[in-house]
């Protein structure tokens, strides 16, 4: 597994890396991504997150009205994005930077907008740098299952985003090698 030791702060505007520093969080404890950091809240509607003593992550949320797909129900893309985000926060809650390599979502029932929901995420197993994580989204208070997800998250070191920026810049100039494999988020970066 990639080292995520504690240490010096990272440069301004950055929060993840080998010298792990906690990301900015809302009063409800929600770790904010770069886009949400600017508004100070999770734009997906996650209001709280916590890690219990058994290592299970719990997320309180509701689908914002601006994510409505059909009448009074969430867009399926919102459901998938929230499950990716919440399941991906499980390594982060263990102070490990990771990226999504694979995600499978099963849509069980339509997700209502502006109703209390909960996502629960658990590690099924770990193999080297790979975290196999599963979870589900439920409607409160009945706990009716609305969606299930599973996937693989791969740990990354602090150079991950710099390597991606360099690769992306090479795509603009045409200097990148073609078809060398390992360019995806889950491998080789």
Secondary structure, 3 states (H helix, E strand, C coil): CCCCCECCCCCCCCCCCCCECCCCECCCCCECCHHHHCCCCCCCCEEEEEECCCCCEEEEECECHHHEEECCEECHHHHHHHHHHHHHHHHHHCCCCEEEEEEEEEECCCCEECCCEEEEEEEEEEECCEEEEEEEEEECCCCEEEEEEEEEEEECCCCHHHHHHHHHHHHHHCCCCCCCCCCCCCCCC
